[in-house]
Amino acid sequence: MIHAGFEPDFPLLWIFKPLRIMDFAVEIAKLKKEKNAVILAHYYQIPEIQDMADFIGDSLALARKAVETNADIIVFAGVHFMAETAKILNSSRKVLLPDISAGCSLADACDAEELAEMKREFPDHKVISYVNCSAKVKAISDIICTSGNALKIVESFPKDEKILFVPDKNLGGYINRMTGRNMKLWPGSCQIHDILNAEKVLKLKIAKPHAKVIAHPECNAAVLEISDFIGSTAAMLNFIVQDSSQEYIVATETGILHQMQKLCPQKKFFVASNDETCPCNDCPFMKLNTVEKLYLCLRDESPELVLSPEIIEQARKPIEAMLRLS
């Protein structure tokens, strides 16, 4: 309590004023230099974190960057399975996740024990796992893929190869339709992409007749069917830069809009949302990471992502197989 007649020798506002984004940015920059740390961020992070990151990318690009870094500490601004991938590829380095509870509905859809049971049921099938899965699932997979290289990874197998594709039924179904294959699909999906409704996308398309629909392959088949372009987050960014259109309906998580607007400030982007009362499509897990949490995890070097040496060794092989093919 401040009593009448008390005159502090510093401004009272300073006591109660919270750190601003700019203040956090300065402190984070200092800590990165002191600790030889690097910040890797996914496109779905909030704009402020994207702007503070040393590298921004999709799952494939971030996996590659994790291999290339010589930092002692990797701060992964993303979700749990992404930080696990960074740890698998950098077992000797400390990997931090701003919010350790930042999970993934798609990764949660595939339990390693259930997958092991299915492998016993179909022993003649190769297991291709989408990177959006746990380290334990990766450890019992033959090869990993991302949305950016899934088609190439699948096509690297002979046409008559029996394949179990996990955990995303939408991405797997899209590849089946593209290649004419009949991969067995795990019944998992991303809650953000799968919920998008084709009818609502069409209504938005009618309202914005000059806009092209661009969609992530994690979307359901009905949405992909009415899309003008289908691709990973990185592929969508490349498309809007090279394409001559000026308006786009974006069927993926809203975080990507920040980079789209930076790359093409003269173009207009509309979010394909399943909620007519809200023009948003935010992943609740991606948005758990905040600038303050980013600062605190770097300052305290916690929470740290820890995996057993056995899981790291087993999971590294299918990831490295993917990177060799990519």
C-alpha positions as CSV (number, residue, x, y, z in Angstrom):
1,M,0.0,0.0,0.0
2,I,1.3,3.5,-0.9
3,H,0.6,6.0,2.0
4,A,0.0,9.8,1.6
5,G,3.2,11.7,1.9
6,F,5.3,8.8,0.5
7,E,7.5,9.9,-2.4
8,P,9.3,7.1,-4.1
9,D,12.5,7.8,-6.0
10,F,11.2,6.0,-9.1
11,P,7.9,6.3,-11.1
12,L,5.0,4.3,-9.6
13,L,3.8,3.4,-13.0
14,W,7.0,1.4,-13.5
15,I,6.0,-0.9,-10.6
16,F,2.7,-2.0,-12.1
17,K,3.5,-1.8,-15.8
18,P,3.7,-5.2,-17.4
19,L,6.4,-6.0,-19.9
20,R,5.4,-5.1,-23.4
21,I,6.1,-7.2,-26.5
22,M,9.0,-4.9,-27.3
23,D,10.5,-5.5,-23.8
24,F,10.1,-9.2,-24.2
25,A,11.8,-9.1,-27.6
26,V,14.8,-7.3,-26.2
27,E,15.1,-9.7,-23.3
28,I,14.7,-12.8,-25.5
29,A,17.4,-11.5,-27.9
30,K,19.8,-11.1,-24.9
31,L,19.0,-14.6,-23.6
32,K,19.5,-16.2,-27.0
33,K,22.9,-14.7,-27.3
34,E,23.9,-15.6,-23.8
35,K,22.7,-19.2,-24.0
36,N,23.5,-19.8,-27.7
37,A,19.9,-20.6,-28.3
38,V,17.8,-20.7,-31.4
39,I,14.0,-20.2,-31.8
40,L,12.2,-22.4,-34.3
41,A,8.5,-21.5,-34.9
42,H,5.7,-23.0,-36.9
43,Y,3.5,-20.9,-39.2
44,Y,0.6,-21.5,-36.9
45,Q,2.1,-19.6,-34.0
46,I,0.9,-16.1,-33.1
47,P,2.3,-13.3,-35.2
48,E,4.5,-11.9,-32.4
49,I,6.3,-15.2,-31.9
50,Q,6.7,-15.7,-35.6
51,D,8.4,-12.3,-35.8
52,M,10.8,-13.2,-32.9
53,A,11.8,-16.6,-34.3
54,D,15.1,-17.2,-36.0
55,F,13.4,-19.5,-38.4
56,I,9.8,-20.0,-39.4
57,G,8.5,-23.0,-41.4
58,D,6.3,-26.0,-41.8
59,S,7.0,-29.4,-40.3
60,L,9.4,-30.5,-43.1
61,A,11.4,-27.3,-43.1
62,L,11.6,-27.2,-39.3
63,A,12.9,-30.8,-39.2
64,R,15.6,-29.9,-41.6
65,K,16.5,-26.8,-39.7
66,A,16.7,-28.8,-36.5
67,V,19.3,-31.0,-38.1
68,E,21.3,-28.0,-39.3
69,T,21.4,-25.9,-36.1
70,N,24.6,-25.7,-34.0
71,A,22.8,-24.0,-31.1
72,D,23.1,-25.4,-27.6
73,I,19.4,-24.8,-26.9
74,I,16.5,-25.2,-29.3
75,V,13.3,-23.4,-28.3
76,F,10.5,-24.9,-30.3
77,A,7.5,-22.6,-30.7
78,G,5.1,-25.2,-31.8
79,V,3.4,-28.3,-30.4
80,H,4.7,-31.3,-28.5
81,F,5.3,-33.7,-31.4
82,M,7.4,-31.0,-33.2
83,A,9.6,-30.5,-30.2
84,E,10.0,-34.3,-29.9
85,T,11.2,-34.4,-33.5
86,A,13.8,-31.7,-32.8
87,K,15.0,-33.7,-29.8
88,I,15.2,-36.9,-31.8
89,L,17.4,-35.2,-34.3
90,N,19.4,-33.4,-31.7
91,S,19.7,-35.7,-28.7
92,S,22.7,-33.9,-27.2
93,R,21.0,-30.5,-27.2
94,K,18.5,-29.1,-24.8
95,V,15.0,-28.7,-26.4
96,L,12.5,-26.4,-24.8
97,L,8.8,-26.0,-25.4
98,P,7.2,-22.8,-24.1
99,D,4.0,-24.7,-23.0
100,I,4.6,-28.4,-22.4
101,S,0.8,-29.0,-22.7
102,A,0.7,-27.8,-26.3
103,G,-0.4,-31.1,-27.8
104,C,-2.1,-32.1,-31.1
105,S,-5.5,-33.7,-31.7
106,L,-4.1,-35.6,-34.6
107,A,-1.1,-37.0,-32.7
108,D,-3.4,-38.0,-29.9
109,A,-5.6,-39.9,-32.3
110,C,-2.9,-42.6,-32.7
111,D,-1.7,-44.6,-29.7
112,A,1.6,-46.5,-30.1
113,E,0.3,-49.6,-28.5
114,E,-2.8,-49.7,-30.7
115,L,-0.5,-49.2,-33.8
116,A,1.7,-52.0,-32.6
117,E,-1.3,-54.3,-32.4
118,M,-2.4,-53.3,-35.9
119,K,1.1,-54.0,-37.2
120,R,0.8,-57.5,-35.8
121,E,-2.5,-57.9,-37.5
122,F,-1.1,-56.7,-40.9
123,P,2.6,-57.8,-40.7
124,D,3.0,-57.5,-44.5
125,H,2.3,-53.7,-44.4
126,K,4.8,-50.9,-44.3
127,V,4.0,-48.1,-41.9
128,I,4.2,-44.6,-43.2
129,S,3.5,-42.1,-40.4
130,Y,2.7,-38.5,-40.9
131,V,5.0,-36.4,-38.7
132,N,2.0,-35.3,-36.6
133,C,2.4,-38.3,-34.3
134,S,4.2,-39.1,-31.1
135,A,7.8,-40.2,-30.8
136,K,6.6,-43.6,-29.7
137,V,4.6,-43.9,-33.0
138,K,7.6,-42.7,-35.0
139,A,9.7,-45.4,-33.3
140,I,7.6,-48.2,-34.7
141,S,7.2,-46.7,-38.2
142,D,9.1,-47.6,-41.3
143,I,9.3,-44.0,-42.6
144,I,7.9,-40.5,-41.7
145,C,6.3,-38.0,-44.0
146,T,5.0,-34.4,-43.9
147,S,2.2,-32.8,-45.9
148,G,5.0,-31.3,-48.0
149,N,6.6,-34.6,-49.0
150,A,3.9,-37.2,-48.4
151,L,3.2,-37.9,-52.0
152,K,6.9,-38.3,-52.8
153,I,7.4,-40.6,-49.8
154,V,4.4,-42.8,-50.8
155,E,5.5,-43.0,-54.4
156,S,9.0,-44.1,-53.3
157,F,7.4,-47.5,-52.6
158,P,6.5,-50.0,-55.3
159,K,2.9,-49.7,-56.6
160,D,2.0,-53.2,-55.2
161,E,3.5,-52.4,-51.7
162,K,1.0,-52.8,-48.9
163,I,1.0,-49.6,-46.8
164,L,-0.6,-48.6,-43.5
165,F,-0.8,-44.8,-43.4
166,V,-1.2,-43.2,-40.0
167,P,-2.6,-41.2,-38.4
168,D,-4.4,-38.8,-40.8
169,K,-7.2,-40.3,-42.8
170,N,-7.7,-37.1,-44.8
171,L,-4.1,-36.8,-46.0
172,G,-3.9,-40.5,-46.6
173,G,-7.2,-40.4,-48.6
174,Y,-5.9,-37.5,-50.6
175,I,-2.8,-39.4,-51.6
176,N,-4.8,-42.5,-52.4
177,R,-6.9,-40.5,-54.8
178,M,-3.8,-38.8,-56.3
179,T,-1.9,-42.1,-56.8
180,G,-4.6,-44.7,-57.3
181,R,-3.3,-46.6,-54.4
182,N,-5.3,-48.3,-51.7
183,M,-3.4,-47.6,-48.5
184,K,-5.0,-48.7,-45.3
185,L,-5.8,-45.6,-43.3
186,W,-5.7,-44.9,-39.6
187,P,-9.0,-43.2,-38.6
188,G,-7.4,-40.0,-37.2
189,S,-7.8,-36.4,-38.2
190,C,-6.9,-32.8,-37.2
191,Q,-9.8,-31.2,-35.3
192,I,-9.1,-27.8,-37.0
193,H,-8.9,-29.0,-40.6
194,D,-11.4,-31.8,-40.5
195,I,-14.2,-29.7,-39.1
196,L,-14.2,-27.3,-42.1
197,N,-17.4,-27.6,-44.0
198,A,-17.6,-27.6,-47.8
199,E,-21.0,-26.0,-47.9
200,K,-19.7,-23.0,-45.8
201,V,-16.6,-22.7,-48.0
202,L,-18.9,-22.6,-51.0
203,K,-21.0,-19.9,-49.4
204,L,-17.9,-17.9,-48.9
205,K,-16.8,-18.6,-52.5
206,I,-20.2,-17.2,-53.7
207,A,-19.7,-14.1,-51.6
208,K,-16.1,-13.7,-52.9
209,P,-16.4,-15.0,-56.5
210,H,-12.9,-13.8,-57.5
211,A,-11.2,-15.6,-54.6
212,K,-9.4,-18.9,-55.1
213,V,-9.8,-21.6,-52.5
214,I,-6.5,-22.9,-51.2
215,A,-6.5,-25.8,-48.7
216,H,-4.2,-28.0,-46.6
217,P,-4.5,-31.7,-47.4
218,E,-5.5,-32.4,-43.8
219,C,-8.9,-31.0,-44.7
220,N,-11.7,-33.5,-45.5
221,A,-12.3,-34.7,-49.0
222,A,-15.3,-32.5,-49.7
223,V,-13.4,-29.3,-49.0
224,L,-10.4,-30.6,-51.0
225,E,-12.7,-31.4,-53.9
226,I,-13.8,-27.7,-54.3
227,S,-10.3,-26.3,-53.8
228,D,-8.3,-24.6,-56.5
229,F,-5.0,-25.5,-54.9
230,I,-4.0,-28.1,-52.3
231,G,-0.7,-28.1,-50.5
232,S,1.3,-27.8,-47.3
233,T,1.6,-24.5,-45.5
234,A,4.9,-23.8,-47.3
235,A,3.4,-24.8,-50.6
236,M,0.4,-22.4,-50.1
237,L,2.8,-19.6,-49.4
238,N,4.7,-20.3,-52.6
239,F,1.4,-20.5,-54.5
240,I,0.1,-17.1,-53.4
241,V,3.4,-15.4,-54.3
242,Q,3.5,-16.9,-57.8
243,D,-0.2,-16.9,-58.6
244,S,-1.8,-13.9,-60.3
245,S,-5.0,-13.9,-58.3
246,Q,-5.6,-11.1,-55.8
247,E,-8.0,-12.9,-53.4
248,Y,-7.9,-16.2,-51.6
249,I,-10.1,-18.3,-49.3
250,V,-7.6,-20.0,-47.0
251,A,-8.7,-23.4,-45.6
252,T,-6.1,-24.0,-42.8
253,E,-5.1,-22.6,-39.4
254,T,-5.2,-18.8,-39.2
255,G,-1.5,-18.4,-38.2
256,I,-0.5,-18.7,-41.8
257,L,-2.3,-15.4,-42.7
258,H,0.5,-13.4,-41.0
259,Q,3.1,-14.7,-43.4
260,M,0.7,-14.4,-46.3
261,Q,0.0,-10.8,-45.6
262,K,3.7,-10.1,-45.2
263,L,4.6,-11.7,-48.5
264,C,1.7,-10.3,-50.4
265,P,0.4,-7.1,-48.7
266,Q,-1.6,-6.1,-51.7
267,K,-3.7,-9.3,-51.8
268,K,-6.7,-10.2,-49.7
269,F,-7.1,-13.4,-47.6
270,F,-10.3,-14.8,-46.2
271,V,-10.4,-17.5,-43.5
272,A,-12.5,-20.6,-44.3
273,S,-14.2,-21.0,-41.0
274,N,-16.8,-23.5,-39.8
275,D,-18.3,-21.0,-37.4
276,E,-20.3,-18.3,-39.2
277,T,-20.1,-16.1,-36.0
278,C,-16.3,-16.0,-36.0
279,P,-13.9,-15.5,-38.9
280,C,-11.3,-17.7,-37.2
281,N,-9.8,-21.1,-37.3
282,D,-7.4,-21.2,-34.5
283,C,-5.6,-24.3,-33.2
284,P,-6.1,-24.1,-29.4
285,F,-2.8,-26.0,-28.9
286,M,-0.7,-23.8,-31.1
287,K,-2.1,-20.8,-29.4
288,L,-1.1,-22.0,-25.9
289,N,2.4,-20.6,-26.6
290,T,2.7,-16.9,-25.8
291,V,5.5,-14.4,-25.9
292,E,5.7,-14.4,-22.1
293,K,6.0,-18.2,-22.0
294,L,8.6,-18.0,-24.7
295,Y,10.6,-15.6,-22.6
296,L,10.2,-17.6,-19.4
297,C,11.1,-20.9,-20.9
298,L,14.3,-19.4,-22.3
299,R,15.1,-17.7,-19.0
300,D,14.5,-20.8,-16.9
301,E,15.5,-23.3,-19.5
302,S,12.2,-25.1,-18.8
303,P,10.0,-26.9,-19.6
304,E,12.5,-29.2,-21.3
305,L,11.4,-31.9,-23.7
306,V,13.0,-35.2,-22.5
307,L,12.9,-38.6,-24.3
308,S,14.5,-41.9,-23.5
309,P,17.7,-42.8,-25.4
310,E,15.9,-45.9,-26.7
311,I,13.0,-43.9,-28.2
312,I,15.4,-41.4,-29.7
313,E,17.4,-44.1,-31.4
314,Q,14.4,-46.0,-32.8
315,A,12.5,-42.9,-33.9
316,R,15.5,-41.3,-35.6
317,K,15.8,-44.0,-38.3
318,P,12.4,-43.4,-40.0
319,I,12.9,-39.6,-39.7
320,E,16.3,-39.8,-41.3
321,A,14.9,-42.0,-44.0
322,M,12.4,-39.3,-44.8
323,L,15.1,-36.6,-44.9
324,R,17.2,-38.6,-47.3
325,L,14.2,-38.9,-49.7
326,S,13.3,-35.2,-49.3
